[in-house]
Amino acid sequence: MDKKGMNNITKKALGLEKRFGLSPNLNNSYIAAIPDDALLTPTDISNVTGLSTRQIRRYCESGQLRTYCFGRKYVIYGVDFKNFMKDSIVRGRTLKELIN
């Protein structure tokens, strides 16, 4: 399946999740309390998530975590970190269960 076809499936899956109330929420009040316009570093995110700073940098380098890079310094907006966390939530129900 090509990339465009996969994107259409992903959009449909997200639409079904929203329709049935299965969209992920940030239940962690500490993460939800981070202002959207806060500027975070990989060290800040490492302290919140418990992941290593190097792993956070890998997410930045791969594009999984939206960042701004100045030389070798990464800056992440709070809203981008929250979106990354929402996208990383493991969903308990599969789309197959919704359809059946």
Stockholm file with secondary structure:
# STOCKHOLM 1.0

chainA/1-100         MDKKGMNNITKKALGLEKRFGLSPNLNNSYIAAIPDDALLTPTDISNVTGLSTRQIRRYCESGQLRTYCFGRKYVIYGVDFKNFMKDSIVRGRTLKELIN
#=GR chainA/1-100 SS CCHHHHHHHHHHHHHHHHHTTCCCCCCCHHHHTSCTTCEECHHHHHHHHCCCHHHHHHHHHHTSSCCEEETTEEEEEHHHHHHHHHHHCCCSSCHHHHHC
#=GC SS_cons         CCHHHHHHHHHHHHHHHHHTTCCCCCCCHHHHTSCTTCEECHHHHHHHHCCCHHHHHHHHHHTSSCCEEETTEEEEEHHHHHHHHHHHCCCSSCHHHHHC
//
